[in-house]
Amino acid sequence: MTTALDTAPATAAPDVTGPVDGAAREAAVPPGAAGPAGLADLADLAHEVRELVLRMGTSPHGTHVGGSLSSADILTVLYHRVLRLRPEDPAWAERDWFVLSKGHASAALYAVLAQRGFIDRAELDTYSRPGSRLAGHPLRRLPGVEFPTGSLGHGLSLASGVALALRRTGRAGRAFALLGDGELQEGSVWEAAMTAGHYGLDNLVAVVDRNGLQITGSTEDCVGLEPLGERWRSFGWATVEVDGHDLAALDEVFASLPHTPGRPTAVLARTVKGRGVPLFEGKKKSHSVQLSPRLFQRAMTGLNARRAR
Protein backbone atom coordinates (compact mmCIF):
# COMPACT_ATOMS: atom_id res chain seq x y z
CA MET A 1 0.00 0.00 0.00
CA THR A 2 1.33 3.44 -0.88
CA THR A 3 0.82 6.74 0.89
CA ALA A 4 1.16 10.00 -1.02
CA LEU A 5 2.86 12.57 1.20
CA ASP A 6 2.82 15.37 -1.30
CA THR A 7 0.16 16.38 -3.80
CA ALA A 8 0.62 20.15 -3.84
CA PRO A 9 1.20 21.81 -7.23
CA ALA A 10 4.79 22.39 -8.13
CA THR A 11 6.25 25.86 -8.40
CA ALA A 12 7.80 26.95 -11.67
CA ALA A 13 11.31 25.60 -12.15
CA PRO A 14 14.16 27.59 -13.73
CA ASP A 15 14.36 27.15 -17.49
CA VAL A 16 17.17 24.73 -18.33
CA THR A 17 15.93 23.82 -21.80
CA GLY A 18 12.76 22.28 -20.41
CA PRO A 19 11.91 18.70 -19.47
CA VAL A 20 11.11 16.00 -21.96
CA ASP A 21 7.37 15.45 -21.66
CA GLY A 22 5.93 12.00 -21.01
CA ALA A 23 4.66 11.46 -24.57
CA ALA A 24 8.01 12.39 -26.05
CA ARG A 25 9.79 10.13 -23.59
CA GLU A 26 7.61 7.15 -24.48
CA ALA A 27 7.98 7.81 -28.20
CA ALA A 28 11.77 7.87 -27.85
CA VAL A 29 11.96 4.53 -26.07
CA PRO A 30 11.03 1.44 -28.10
CA PRO A 31 8.91 -1.30 -26.52
CA GLY A 32 10.81 -4.02 -24.72
CA ALA A 33 13.61 -1.76 -23.49
CA ALA A 34 12.44 -2.07 -19.90
CA GLY A 35 12.72 -5.28 -17.91
CA PRO A 36 10.83 -8.23 -19.46
CA ALA A 37 9.40 -9.75 -16.28
CA GLY A 38 5.70 -9.86 -15.53
CA LEU A 39 4.43 -8.85 -12.11
CA ALA A 40 3.79 -12.50 -11.21
CA ASP A 41 7.48 -13.31 -11.79
CA LEU A 42 8.84 -10.75 -9.35
CA ALA A 43 8.58 -12.87 -6.20
CA ASP A 44 10.69 -15.63 -7.78
CA LEU A 45 13.24 -13.12 -9.03
CA ALA A 46 13.50 -11.38 -5.66
CA HIS A 47 13.96 -14.72 -3.92
CA GLU A 48 16.78 -15.58 -6.31
CA VAL A 49 18.43 -12.20 -5.65
CA ARG A 50 18.49 -13.02 -1.94
CA GLU A 51 19.89 -16.48 -2.62
CA LEU A 52 22.65 -15.02 -4.77
CA VAL A 53 23.46 -12.41 -2.12
CA LEU A 54 23.93 -15.17 0.44
CA ARG A 55 26.15 -17.11 -1.95
CA MET A 56 28.32 -14.02 -2.46
CA GLY A 57 28.45 -13.70 1.31
CA THR A 58 30.47 -16.92 1.44
CA SER A 59 33.42 -15.12 -0.22
CA PRO A 60 36.55 -14.70 1.94
CA HIS A 61 35.61 -11.12 2.81
CA GLY A 62 31.85 -11.73 3.12
CA THR A 63 29.42 -9.06 1.98
CA HIS A 64 27.01 -6.45 3.29
CA VAL A 65 24.17 -8.89 3.77
CA GLY A 66 21.67 -6.74 5.68
CA GLY A 67 21.44 -3.82 3.28
CA SER A 68 21.58 -6.05 0.23
CA LEU A 69 18.63 -8.10 1.46
CA SER A 70 16.61 -5.04 2.47
CA SER A 71 17.00 -3.54 -1.01
CA ALA A 72 16.46 -6.79 -2.96
CA ASP A 73 12.78 -6.15 -3.70
CA ILE A 74 13.42 -2.55 -4.76
CA LEU A 75 16.17 -3.56 -7.16
CA THR A 76 14.10 -6.45 -8.53
CA VAL A 77 11.22 -4.15 -9.46
CA LEU A 78 13.51 -1.47 -10.87
CA TYR A 79 15.56 -3.81 -13.07
CA HIS A 80 12.75 -6.06 -14.24
CA ARG A 81 9.85 -3.62 -14.54
CA VAL A 82 11.00 -0.01 -14.58
CA LEU A 83 14.45 0.84 -15.91
CA ARG A 84 14.76 1.20 -19.68
CA LEU A 85 17.98 -0.64 -20.45
CA ARG A 86 19.69 -2.66 -23.16
CA PRO A 87 22.03 -5.25 -21.62
CA GLU A 88 23.53 -5.87 -25.06
CA ASP A 89 24.22 -2.12 -25.36
CA PRO A 90 24.89 -0.73 -21.85
CA ALA A 91 25.78 2.71 -23.24
CA TRP A 92 22.48 3.06 -25.16
CA ALA A 93 21.90 6.83 -25.39
CA GLU A 94 18.22 6.72 -24.42
CA ARG A 95 18.67 4.47 -21.38
CA ASP A 96 17.63 5.19 -17.84
CA TRP A 97 20.56 5.72 -15.50
CA PHE A 98 20.84 3.97 -12.13
CA VAL A 99 23.22 4.98 -9.34
CA LEU A 100 23.69 2.68 -6.34
CA SER A 101 24.54 5.38 -3.85
CA LYS A 102 24.62 2.81 -1.03
CA GLY A 103 27.45 1.06 -2.82
CA HIS A 104 27.96 -1.48 -0.04
CA ALA A 105 24.80 -3.23 -1.32
CA SER A 106 26.74 -4.24 -4.41
CA ALA A 107 25.88 -7.94 -4.07
CA ALA A 108 22.19 -7.24 -4.71
CA LEU A 109 23.08 -5.05 -7.68
CA TYR A 110 25.33 -7.73 -9.18
CA ALA A 111 22.52 -10.26 -8.78
CA VAL A 112 20.03 -8.20 -10.81
CA LEU A 113 22.69 -7.33 -13.40
CA ALA A 114 23.27 -11.07 -13.87
CA GLN A 115 19.52 -11.72 -14.11
CA ARG A 116 19.18 -9.09 -16.83
CA GLY A 117 22.20 -10.38 -18.78
CA PHE A 118 24.71 -7.58 -18.21
CA ILE A 119 27.14 -10.13 -16.78
CA ASP A 120 27.35 -13.91 -16.79
CA ARG A 121 25.91 -15.59 -13.71
CA ALA A 122 29.08 -17.62 -13.31
CA GLU A 123 30.98 -14.40 -12.64
CA LEU A 124 29.06 -13.98 -9.38
CA ASP A 125 31.26 -16.74 -7.95
CA THR A 126 34.25 -14.41 -8.23
CA TYR A 127 32.71 -11.80 -5.92
CA SER A 128 35.29 -9.88 -3.85
CA ARG A 129 38.12 -12.17 -4.91
CA PRO A 130 41.50 -11.05 -6.31
CA GLY A 131 41.22 -9.90 -9.93
CA SER A 132 37.41 -9.93 -9.95
CA ARG A 133 35.36 -7.15 -11.50
CA LEU A 134 32.86 -7.66 -8.69
CA ALA A 135 34.37 -5.58 -5.93
CA GLY A 136 32.79 -4.92 -2.56
CA HIS A 137 31.67 -1.56 -3.97
CA PRO A 138 30.71 -1.27 -7.67
CA LEU A 139 33.37 -0.34 -10.22
CA ARG A 140 32.78 1.53 -13.47
CA ARG A 141 34.44 -1.21 -15.54
CA LEU A 142 31.47 -3.52 -14.96
CA PRO A 143 28.73 -3.33 -17.65
CA GLY A 144 25.64 -1.68 -16.20
CA VAL A 145 27.52 0.30 -13.55
CA GLU A 146 27.48 4.02 -14.37
CA PHE A 147 29.68 5.26 -11.50
CA PRO A 148 31.95 3.77 -8.83
CA THR A 149 30.13 4.35 -5.54
CA GLY A 150 30.41 3.56 -1.89
CA SER A 151 31.71 6.80 -0.42
CA LEU A 152 28.29 7.48 1.05
CA GLY A 153 26.43 10.69 0.34
CA HIS A 154 27.58 11.22 -3.25
CA GLY A 155 25.14 9.17 -5.31
CA LEU A 156 22.29 11.68 -5.33
CA SER A 157 24.63 14.41 -6.56
CA LEU A 158 25.73 12.15 -9.41
CA ALA A 159 22.16 11.25 -10.34
CA SER A 160 21.09 14.90 -10.15
CA GLY A 161 23.86 15.87 -12.53
CA VAL A 162 22.80 13.12 -14.93
CA ALA A 163 19.16 14.24 -14.77
CA LEU A 164 20.12 17.82 -15.50
CA ALA A 165 22.36 16.72 -18.41
CA LEU A 166 19.57 14.56 -19.84
CA ARG A 167 17.23 17.54 -19.74
CA ARG A 168 19.73 19.92 -21.33
CA THR A 169 20.38 17.49 -24.19
CA GLY A 170 16.71 16.62 -24.65
CA ARG A 171 17.22 12.93 -23.98
CA ALA A 172 14.33 10.79 -22.78
CA GLY A 173 16.14 8.87 -20.07
CA ARG A 174 15.63 9.22 -16.35
CA ALA A 175 18.05 9.05 -13.41
CA PHE A 176 17.44 6.86 -10.36
CA ALA A 177 19.50 6.76 -7.16
CA LEU A 178 19.12 4.20 -4.39
CA LEU A 179 20.23 5.60 -1.04
CA GLY A 180 20.57 4.10 2.42
CA ASP A 181 18.83 5.91 5.24
CA GLY A 182 21.97 6.29 7.36
CA GLU A 183 23.52 7.94 4.31
CA LEU A 184 20.96 10.75 4.63
CA GLN A 185 22.98 12.09 7.55
CA GLU A 186 25.51 13.35 4.99
CA GLY A 187 25.14 17.04 4.17
CA SER A 188 25.95 16.45 0.50
CA VAL A 189 22.67 14.53 0.13
CA TRP A 190 20.67 17.59 1.10
CA GLU A 191 22.75 19.89 -1.10
CA ALA A 192 21.83 17.64 -4.03
CA ALA A 193 18.19 17.51 -2.91
CA MET A 194 18.05 21.29 -2.73
CA THR A 195 19.60 21.68 -6.18
CA ALA A 196 17.33 19.08 -7.80
CA GLY A 197 14.28 20.74 -6.29
CA HIS A 198 15.46 24.15 -7.51
CA TYR A 199 15.76 22.91 -11.08
CA GLY A 200 12.52 20.92 -10.96
CA LEU A 201 14.18 17.72 -12.16
CA ASP A 202 11.13 15.53 -12.61
CA ASN A 203 13.28 12.99 -14.48
CA LEU A 204 15.08 12.24 -11.19
CA VAL A 205 13.98 9.62 -8.63
CA ALA A 206 15.60 9.09 -5.23
CA VAL A 207 14.69 5.79 -3.58
CA VAL A 208 15.51 5.55 0.13
CA ASP A 209 16.02 2.07 1.58
CA ARG A 210 14.50 3.02 4.96
CA ASN A 211 15.47 0.01 7.08
CA GLY A 212 16.17 2.10 10.18
CA LEU A 213 19.64 0.68 10.87
CA GLN A 214 23.17 1.73 10.07
CA ILE A 215 26.48 0.20 11.03
CA THR A 216 26.47 1.78 14.49
CA GLY A 217 22.82 1.07 15.31
CA SER A 218 19.46 2.77 14.88
CA THR A 219 19.43 5.76 12.55
CA GLU A 220 17.20 7.61 14.98
CA ASP A 221 19.64 7.07 17.86
CA CYS A 222 22.61 8.21 15.74
CA VAL A 223 21.14 11.28 14.02
CA GLY A 224 17.35 11.34 13.79
CA LEU A 225 15.83 11.58 10.31
CA GLU A 226 12.12 11.84 11.05
CA PRO A 227 9.86 13.35 9.91
CA LEU A 228 11.61 12.17 6.77
CA GLY A 229 8.82 12.83 4.28
CA GLU A 230 8.49 16.43 5.42
CA ARG A 231 12.22 16.95 5.01
CA TRP A 232 12.11 15.88 1.35
CA ARG A 233 9.00 17.96 0.69
CA SER A 234 10.68 21.04 2.14
CA PHE A 235 13.32 20.73 -0.59
CA GLY A 236 10.68 20.74 -3.32
CA TRP A 237 10.31 17.00 -3.89
CA ALA A 238 7.15 15.01 -4.51
CA THR A 239 7.31 12.36 -1.79
CA VAL A 240 5.71 8.92 -1.60
CA GLU A 241 5.95 6.33 1.15
CA VAL A 242 5.68 2.63 0.27
CA ASP A 243 6.26 -0.80 1.78
CA GLY A 244 9.64 -1.61 0.29
CA HIS A 245 8.88 -5.33 0.32
CA ASP A 246 5.49 -5.11 -1.41
CA LEU A 247 6.39 -5.84 -5.01
CA ALA A 248 3.03 -4.80 -6.44
CA ALA A 249 3.04 -1.54 -4.46
CA LEU A 250 6.57 -0.72 -5.62
CA ASP A 251 5.56 -1.45 -9.20
CA GLU A 252 2.58 0.89 -8.86
CA VAL A 253 4.68 3.72 -7.44
CA PHE A 254 7.30 3.51 -10.19
CA ALA A 255 4.68 3.14 -12.93
CA SER A 256 3.23 6.55 -12.11
CA LEU A 257 6.40 8.65 -12.37
CA PRO A 258 6.77 11.58 -12.21
CA HIS A 259 4.46 11.94 -9.25
CA THR A 260 4.31 15.71 -9.66
CA PRO A 261 5.38 17.28 -12.98
CA GLY A 262 8.13 19.81 -12.34
CA ARG A 263 9.37 18.09 -9.18
CA PRO A 264 11.85 15.27 -8.52
CA THR A 265 10.36 12.27 -6.72
CA ALA A 266 11.53 10.74 -3.44
CA VAL A 267 10.29 7.21 -2.78
CA LEU A 268 10.64 6.33 0.89
CA ALA A 269 10.65 2.53 0.91
CA ARG A 270 10.10 1.18 4.42
CA THR A 271 12.15 -2.00 4.68
CA VAL A 272 13.64 -4.48 7.17
CA LYS A 273 17.38 -4.94 7.28
CA GLY A 274 18.21 -8.55 6.39
CA ARG A 275 14.70 -9.13 5.00
CA GLY A 276 13.93 -12.72 4.07
CA VAL A 277 16.44 -14.39 6.39
CA PRO A 278 15.14 -14.60 9.98
CA LEU A 279 18.69 -15.01 11.26
CA PHE A 280 19.53 -11.48 10.05
CA GLU A 281 16.25 -9.59 10.04
CA GLY A 282 16.24 -6.29 11.92
CA LYS A 283 19.71 -6.88 13.37
CA LYS A 284 22.62 -4.47 13.32
CA LYS A 285 25.08 -7.38 13.14
CA SER A 286 23.78 -8.27 9.66
CA HIS A 287 25.42 -5.15 8.23
CA SER A 288 28.47 -7.09 7.05
CA VAL A 289 28.80 -10.86 7.38
CA GLN A 290 31.17 -13.56 6.18
CA LEU A 291 29.06 -16.71 5.85
CA SER A 292 30.79 -19.93 6.85
CA PRO A 293 29.40 -23.10 5.23
CA ARG A 294 27.33 -23.76 8.36
CA LEU A 295 26.02 -20.18 8.55
CA PHE A 296 25.21 -20.23 4.85
CA GLN A 297 23.11 -23.37 5.26
CA ARG A 298 21.27 -21.86 8.24
CA ALA A 299 20.59 -18.69 6.25
CA MET A 300 19.37 -20.61 3.21
CA THR A 301 17.11 -22.80 5.35
CA GLY A 302 15.57 -19.70 6.87
CA LEU A 303 15.18 -18.01 3.48
CA ASN A 304 13.41 -21.02 1.98
CA ALA A 305 11.22 -21.53 5.04
CA ARG A 306 10.13 -17.88 4.99
CA ARG A 307 9.22 -18.15 1.34
CA ALA A 308 7.18 -21.32 1.85
CA ARG A 309 4.82 -19.62 4.29
C-alpha positions as CSV (number, residue, x, y, z in Angstrom):
1,M,0.0,0.0,0.0
2,T,1.3,3.4,-0.9
3,T,0.8,6.7,0.9
4,A,1.2,10.0,-1.0
5,L,2.9,12.6,1.2
6,D,2.8,15.4,-1.3
7,T,0.2,16.4,-3.8
8,A,0.6,20.1,-3.8
9,P,1.2,21.8,-7.2
10,A,4.8,22.4,-8.1
11,T,6.2,25.9,-8.4
12,A,7.8,26.9,-11.7
13,A,11.3,25.6,-12.1
14,P,14.2,27.6,-13.7
15,D,14.4,27.2,-17.5
16,V,17.2,24.7,-18.3
17,T,15.9,23.8,-21.8
18,G,12.8,22.3,-20.4
19,P,11.9,18.7,-19.5
20,V,11.1,16.0,-22.0
21,D,7.4,15.4,-21.7
22,G,5.9,12.0,-21.0
23,A,4.7,11.5,-24.6
24,A,8.0,12.4,-26.1
25,R,9.8,10.1,-23.6
26,E,7.6,7.1,-24.5
27,A,8.0,7.8,-28.2
28,A,11.8,7.9,-27.8
29,V,12.0,4.5,-26.1
30,P,11.0,1.4,-28.1
31,P,8.9,-1.3,-26.5
32,G,10.8,-4.0,-24.7
33,A,13.6,-1.8,-23.5
34,A,12.4,-2.1,-19.9
35,G,12.7,-5.3,-17.9
36,P,10.8,-8.2,-19.5
37,A,9.4,-9.7,-16.3
38,G,5.7,-9.9,-15.5
39,L,4.4,-8.8,-12.1
40,A,3.8,-12.5,-11.2
41,D,7.5,-13.3,-11.8
42,L,8.8,-10.7,-9.4
43,A,8.6,-12.9,-6.2
44,D,10.7,-15.6,-7.8
45,L,13.2,-13.1,-9.0
46,A,13.5,-11.4,-5.7
47,H,14.0,-14.7,-3.9
48,E,16.8,-15.6,-6.3
49,V,18.4,-12.2,-5.6
50,R,18.5,-13.0,-1.9
51,E,19.9,-16.5,-2.6
52,L,22.6,-15.0,-4.8
53,V,23.5,-12.4,-2.1
54,L,23.9,-15.2,0.4
55,R,26.2,-17.1,-1.9
56,M,28.3,-14.0,-2.5
57,G,28.4,-13.7,1.3
58,T,30.5,-16.9,1.4
59,S,33.4,-15.1,-0.2
60,P,36.5,-14.7,1.9
61,H,35.6,-11.1,2.8
62,G,31.9,-11.7,3.1
63,T,29.4,-9.1,2.0
64,H,27.0,-6.5,3.3
65,V,24.2,-8.9,3.8
66,G,21.7,-6.7,5.7
67,G,21.4,-3.8,3.3
68,S,21.6,-6.1,0.2
69,L,18.6,-8.1,1.5
70,S,16.6,-5.0,2.5
71,S,17.0,-3.5,-1.0
72,A,16.5,-6.8,-3.0
73,D,12.8,-6.1,-3.7
74,I,13.4,-2.6,-4.8
75,L,16.2,-3.6,-7.2
76,T,14.1,-6.4,-8.5
77,V,11.2,-4.2,-9.5
78,L,13.5,-1.5,-10.9
79,Y,15.6,-3.8,-13.1
80,H,12.7,-6.1,-14.2
81,R,9.8,-3.6,-14.5
82,V,11.0,0.0,-14.6
83,L,14.5,0.8,-15.9
84,R,14.8,1.2,-19.7
85,L,18.0,-0.6,-20.5
86,R,19.7,-2.7,-23.2
87,P,22.0,-5.3,-21.6
88,E,23.5,-5.9,-25.1
89,D,24.2,-2.1,-25.4
90,P,24.9,-0.7,-21.9
91,A,25.8,2.7,-23.2
92,W,22.5,3.1,-25.2
93,A,21.9,6.8,-25.4
94,E,18.2,6.7,-24.4
95,R,18.7,4.5,-21.4
96,D,17.6,5.2,-17.8
97,W,20.6,5.7,-15.5
98,F,20.8,4.0,-12.1
99,V,23.2,5.0,-9.3
100,L,23.7,2.7,-6.3
101,S,24.5,5.4,-3.9
102,K,24.6,2.8,-1.0
103,G,27.5,1.1,-2.8
104,H,28.0,-1.5,0.0
105,A,24.8,-3.2,-1.3
106,S,26.7,-4.2,-4.4
107,A,25.9,-7.9,-4.1
108,A,22.2,-7.2,-4.7
109,L,23.1,-5.1,-7.7
110,Y,25.3,-7.7,-9.2
111,A,22.5,-10.3,-8.8
112,V,20.0,-8.2,-10.8
113,L,22.7,-7.3,-13.4
114,A,23.3,-11.1,-13.9
115,Q,19.5,-11.7,-14.1
116,R,19.2,-9.1,-16.8
117,G,22.2,-10.4,-18.8
118,F,24.7,-7.6,-18.2
119,I,27.1,-10.1,-16.8
120,D,27.4,-13.9,-16.8
121,R,25.9,-15.6,-13.7
122,A,29.1,-17.6,-13.3
123,E,31.0,-14.4,-12.6
124,L,29.1,-14.0,-9.4
125,D,31.3,-16.7,-7.9
126,T,34.2,-14.4,-8.2
127,Y,32.7,-11.8,-5.9
128,S,35.3,-9.9,-3.8
129,R,38.1,-12.2,-4.9
130,P,41.5,-11.1,-6.3
131,G,41.2,-9.9,-9.9
132,S,37.4,-9.9,-9.9
133,R,35.4,-7.1,-11.5
134,L,32.9,-7.7,-8.7
135,A,34.4,-5.6,-5.9
136,G,32.8,-4.9,-2.6
137,H,31.7,-1.6,-4.0
138,P,30.7,-1.3,-7.7
139,L,33.4,-0.3,-10.2
140,R,32.8,1.5,-13.5
141,R,34.4,-1.2,-15.5
142,L,31.5,-3.5,-15.0
143,P,28.7,-3.3,-17.6
144,G,25.6,-1.7,-16.2
145,V,27.5,0.3,-13.5
146,E,27.5,4.0,-14.4
147,F,29.7,5.3,-11.5
148,P,31.9,3.8,-8.8
149,T,30.1,4.4,-5.5
150,G,30.4,3.6,-1.9
151,S,31.7,6.8,-0.4
152,L,28.3,7.5,1.1
153,G,26.4,10.7,0.3
154,H,27.6,11.2,-3.3
155,G,25.1,9.2,-5.3
156,L,22.3,11.7,-5.3
157,S,24.6,14.4,-6.6
158,L,25.7,12.1,-9.4
159,A,22.2,11.2,-10.3
160,S,21.1,14.9,-10.1
161,G,23.9,15.9,-12.5
162,V,22.8,13.1,-14.9
163,A,19.2,14.2,-14.8
164,L,20.1,17.8,-15.5
165,A,22.4,16.7,-18.4
166,L,19.6,14.6,-19.8
167,R,17.2,17.5,-19.7
168,R,19.7,19.9,-21.3
169,T,20.4,17.5,-24.2
170,G,16.7,16.6,-24.7
171,R,17.2,12.9,-24.0
172,A,14.3,10.8,-22.8
173,G,16.1,8.9,-20.1
174,R,15.6,9.2,-16.3
175,A,18.1,9.0,-13.4
176,F,17.4,6.9,-10.4
177,A,19.5,6.8,-7.2
178,L,19.1,4.2,-4.4
179,L,20.2,5.6,-1.0
180,G,20.6,4.1,2.4
181,D,18.8,5.9,5.2
182,G,22.0,6.3,7.4
183,E,23.5,7.9,4.3
184,L,21.0,10.7,4.6
185,Q,23.0,12.1,7.6
186,E,25.5,13.4,5.0
187,G,25.1,17.0,4.2
188,S,26.0,16.4,0.5
189,V,22.7,14.5,0.1
190,W,20.7,17.6,1.1
191,E,22.7,19.9,-1.1
192,A,21.8,17.6,-4.0
193,A,18.2,17.5,-2.9
194,M,18.1,21.3,-2.7
195,T,19.6,21.7,-6.2
196,A,17.3,19.1,-7.8
197,G,14.3,20.7,-6.3
198,H,15.5,24.1,-7.5
199,Y,15.8,22.9,-11.1
200,G,12.5,20.9,-11.0
201,L,14.2,17.7,-12.2
202,D,11.1,15.5,-12.6
203,N,13.3,13.0,-14.5
204,L,15.1,12.2,-11.2
205,V,14.0,9.6,-8.6
206,A,15.6,9.1,-5.2
207,V,14.7,5.8,-3.6
208,V,15.5,5.6,0.1
209,D,16.0,2.1,1.6
210,R,14.5,3.0,5.0
211,N,15.5,0.0,7.1
212,G,16.2,2.1,10.2
213,L,19.6,0.7,10.9
214,Q,23.2,1.7,10.1
215,I,26.5,0.2,11.0
216,T,26.5,1.8,14.5
217,G,22.8,1.1,15.3
218,S,19.5,2.8,14.9
219,T,19.4,5.8,12.5
220,E,17.2,7.6,15.0
221,D,19.6,7.1,17.9
222,C,22.6,8.2,15.7
223,V,21.1,11.3,14.0
224,G,17.4,11.3,13.8
225,L,15.8,11.6,10.3
226,E,12.1,11.8,11.0
227,P,9.9,13.4,9.9
228,L,11.6,12.2,6.8
229,G,8.8,12.8,4.3
230,E,8.5,16.4,5.4
231,R,12.2,17.0,5.0
232,W,12.1,15.9,1.4
233,R,9.0,18.0,0.7
234,S,10.7,21.0,2.1
235,F,13.3,20.7,-0.6
236,G,10.7,20.7,-3.3
237,W,10.3,17.0,-3.9
238,A,7.1,15.0,-4.5
239,T,7.3,12.4,-1.8
240,V,5.7,8.9,-1.6
241,E,5.9,6.3,1.1
242,V,5.7,2.6,0.3
243,D,6.3,-0.8,1.8
244,G,9.6,-1.6,0.3
245,H,8.9,-5.3,0.3
246,D,5.5,-5.1,-1.4
247,L,6.4,-5.8,-5.0
248,A,3.0,-4.8,-6.4
249,A,3.0,-1.5,-4.5
250,L,6.6,-0.7,-5.6
251,D,5.6,-1.4,-9.2
252,E,2.6,0.9,-8.9
253,V,4.7,3.7,-7.4
254,F,7.3,3.5,-10.2
255,A,4.7,3.1,-12.9
256,S,3.2,6.6,-12.1
257,L,6.4,8.6,-12.4
258,P,6.8,11.6,-12.2
259,H,4.5,11.9,-9.3
260,T,4.3,15.7,-9.7
261,P,5.4,17.3,-13.0
262,G,8.1,19.8,-12.3
263,R,9.4,18.1,-9.2
264,P,11.8,15.3,-8.5
265,T,10.4,12.3,-6.7
266,A,11.5,10.7,-3.4
267,V,10.3,7.2,-2.8
268,L,10.6,6.3,0.9
269,A,10.7,2.5,0.9
270,R,10.1,1.2,4.4
271,T,12.2,-2.0,4.7
272,V,13.6,-4.5,7.2
273,K,17.4,-4.9,7.3
274,G,18.2,-8.6,6.4
275,R,14.7,-9.1,5.0
276,G,13.9,-12.7,4.1
277,V,16.4,-14.4,6.4
278,P,15.1,-14.6,10.0
279,L,18.7,-15.0,11.3
280,F,19.5,-11.5,10.0
281,E,16.2,-9.6,10.0
282,G,16.2,-6.3,11.9
283,K,19.7,-6.9,13.4
284,K,22.6,-4.5,13.3
285,K,25.1,-7.4,13.1
286,S,23.8,-8.3,9.7
287,H,25.4,-5.1,8.2
288,S,28.5,-7.1,7.1
289,V,28.8,-10.9,7.4
290,Q,31.2,-13.6,6.2
291,L,29.1,-16.7,5.9
292,S,30.8,-19.9,6.8
293,P,29.4,-23.1,5.2
294,R,27.3,-23.8,8.4
295,L,26.0,-20.2,8.6
296,F,25.2,-20.2,4.9
297,Q,23.1,-23.4,5.3
298,R,21.3,-21.9,8.2
299,A,20.6,-18.7,6.2
300,M,19.4,-20.6,3.2
301,T,17.1,-22.8,5.4
302,G,15.6,-19.7,6.9
303,L,15.2,-18.0,3.5
304,N,13.4,-21.0,2.0
305,A,11.2,-21.5,5.0
306,R,10.1,-17.9,5.0
307,R,9.2,-18.2,1.3
308,A,7.2,-21.3,1.9
309,R,4.8,-19.6,4.3
